[in-house]
Structures are given as C-alpha cells and as structure tokens.
Amino acid sequence: MCIAAPARILEINDKMATVDFGGVRQQVKLDLVTDVEIDRYVLVHSGYAIEVLTAEEAKESLEAWDELLKVLDEEE
C-alpha cells in the first residue's frame, strides 16, 4: 500500500519545493506536477509531489489525516 500525505508549498526553486507537513518541513521534487504555486497543497509520496490539490481536496485530506492520527493516538 502506498500512502501520500498532504503538504503546503512554502518555497519553489526550479523543480524542488520546500513543503510543510503540519510543522515538519521537507524538500520534495516537482517533476511529476504542473501549476504549482506557493501556499497550494500537494500530495507527497517518497519525496515527490504527485498531485496538486484544490482547496477543498486539501481540506478533506487534512481532516482525514487528523482523524487517522487521533485513532492511532488512542491505540497507544
């Protein structure tokens, strides 16, 4: 199973971006996506942005991740 996480683009430098995963920053490659802009959200898998999200898709994805993290915290 592959999991992609949503991240907000903070900076773009050629085909690389600095993204934010809720406070954790990472460099990701932009080779697989187009129309990227600062403050847009992308799905990231294995260091690559694989999809640019609409505002609604980003909101839904972030809410789903929050729910997953809550469930995992309860299991500990």
Secondary structure by P-SEA (a helix, b strand, c coil): cbbbbbbbbccccccccccccccbbbbbbccccccccccbbbbbccccccccccaaaaaaaaaaaaaaaaaaaaac
